[in-house]
């Protein structure tokens, strides 16, 4: 199974959030049955080291995602138009 885990901006100022995120990542690193995609845009050395040591963990950054909001909304509008046209033909 593919699982996405979001790790927000981390710093020592975040206190427990950082420790919790690193602890959770260490826990999922032991699960070799699933593949984990870690959505993390920062260069936290500890997080990146854990990901590097485990091949079933893969880091995803904003630059890796080809997502343009205008494409999303254009697609949704086209889908609505198609549904409406289909209902009007009935």
The 8 nearest C-alpha neighbors of each residue, nearest first, counted from 0:
[[1, 33, 34, 2, 32, 35, 3, 31],
 [0, 2, 34, 35, 33, 3, 36, 55],
 [1, 3, 35, 36, 34, 0, 4, 33],
 [2, 4, 36, 35, 37, 5, 1, 38],
 [5, 3, 37, 38, 36, 6, 2, 35],
 [6, 4, 38, 37, 7, 39, 3, 36],
 [5, 7, 39, 38, 4, 20, 8, 37],
 [8, 6, 9, 5, 39, 40, 41, 38],
 [7, 9, 41, 6, 10, 40, 39, 17],
 [10, 8, 17, 7, 13, 11, 43, 16],
 [9, 11, 12, 13, 17, 8, 14, 43],
 [10, 12, 13, 14, 17, 9, 15, 18],
 [11, 13, 10, 14, 9, 17, 15, 16],
 [14, 12, 11, 10, 16, 17, 15, 9],
 [15, 13, 12, 11, 16, 17, 18, 10],
 [14, 16, 18, 17, 19, 13, 20, 11],
 [17, 15, 19, 18, 14, 13, 20, 9],
 [16, 18, 20, 15, 19, 9, 14, 13],
 [17, 19, 15, 21, 20, 16, 22, 14],
 [18, 20, 22, 16, 17, 21, 15, 23],
 [21, 19, 23, 17, 22, 18, 16, 24],
 [20, 22, 24, 18, 23, 19, 17, 25],
 [23, 21, 19, 25, 24, 20, 18, 26],
 [24, 22, 26, 20, 25, 21, 19, 27],
 [23, 25, 21, 27, 26, 22, 28, 20],
 [26, 24, 28, 22, 23, 27, 21, 29],
 [25, 27, 23, 24, 28, 29, 22, 30],
 [28, 26, 30, 24, 29, 25, 23, 35],
 [27, 29, 25, 26, 30, 24, 53, 31],
 [28, 30, 27, 26, 31, 25, 53, 24],
 [31, 29, 27, 28, 32, 33, 26, 34],
 [30, 32, 33, 29, 55, 28, 34, 27],
 [33, 31, 30, 34, 0, 55, 29, 35],
 [34, 32, 0, 31, 1, 30, 35, 55],
 [33, 35, 1, 55, 0, 56, 2, 36],
 [36, 34, 56, 2, 3, 1, 37, 55],
 [35, 37, 3, 57, 58, 56, 2, 4],
 [36, 38, 58, 4, 59, 57, 39, 5],
 [37, 39, 59, 5, 60, 58, 4, 6],
 [40, 38, 6, 60, 41, 37, 59, 5],
 [41, 39, 60, 61, 38, 42, 8, 59],
 [42, 40, 43, 39, 8, 9, 7, 60],
 [41, 43, 44, 40, 47, 46, 39, 45],
 [42, 44, 46, 45, 41, 47, 9, 10],
 [45, 43, 47, 46, 42, 48, 49, 41],
 [44, 46, 48, 47, 43, 49, 21, 50],
 [47, 45, 49, 43, 48, 44, 21, 50],
 [46, 48, 50, 44, 49, 45, 51, 43],
 [47, 49, 51, 45, 50, 46, 44, 52],
 [50, 48, 52, 46, 51, 47, 45, 53],
 [51, 49, 47, 56, 48, 53, 52, 46],
 [50, 52, 48, 49, 53, 47, 54, 56],
 [53, 51, 49, 50, 48, 54, 56, 47],
 [52, 54, 50, 55, 51, 56, 28, 49],
 [53, 55, 56, 52, 51, 57, 50, 34],
 [56, 54, 34, 53, 35, 31, 57, 33],
 [57, 55, 35, 50, 54, 53, 36, 34],
 [56, 58, 36, 37, 35, 50, 55, 59],
 [57, 59, 37, 36, 38, 39, 60, 56],
 [60, 58, 38, 37, 63, 39, 36, 57],
 [61, 59, 40, 63, 62, 39, 38, 58],
 [60, 62, 63, 64, 40, 59, 38, 39],
 [61, 63, 60, 64, 65, 59, 40, 66],
 [64, 62, 60, 61, 59, 65, 66, 58],
 [65, 63, 61, 62, 66, 60, 59, 67],
 [66, 64, 63, 67, 62, 61, 68, 70],
 [67, 65, 64, 68, 70, 71, 69, 61],
 [66, 68, 70, 69, 65, 71, 64, 72],
 [69, 67, 71, 70, 72, 66, 73, 74],
 [68, 70, 72, 71, 67, 73, 74, 66],
 [71, 69, 73, 68, 67, 72, 74, 66],
 [72, 70, 68, 74, 69, 73, 75, 67],
 [71, 73, 75, 69, 74, 70, 76, 68],
 [72, 74, 70, 76, 75, 71, 69, 77],
 [73, 75, 77, 71, 72, 76, 70, 78],
 [74, 76, 72, 78, 73, 77, 79, 71],
 [77, 75, 79, 73, 78, 74, 72, 80],
 [78, 76, 80, 74, 79, 75, 81, 73],
 [79, 77, 75, 81, 76, 80, 74, 82],
 [78, 80, 76, 82, 77, 81, 83, 75],
 [79, 81, 77, 83, 78, 82, 84, 76],
 [82, 80, 84, 78, 79, 83, 77, 85],
 [83, 81, 85, 79, 84, 80, 78, 86],
 [82, 84, 80, 86, 85, 81, 79, 87],
 [83, 85, 81, 87, 82, 86, 80, 88],
 [84, 86, 82, 88, 83, 87, 81, 89],
 [87, 85, 83, 89, 88, 84, 82, 81],
 [86, 88, 84, 89, 85, 83, 82, 81],
 [87, 89, 85, 86, 84, 83, 82, 81],
 [88, 86, 87, 85, 84, 83, 82, 81]]
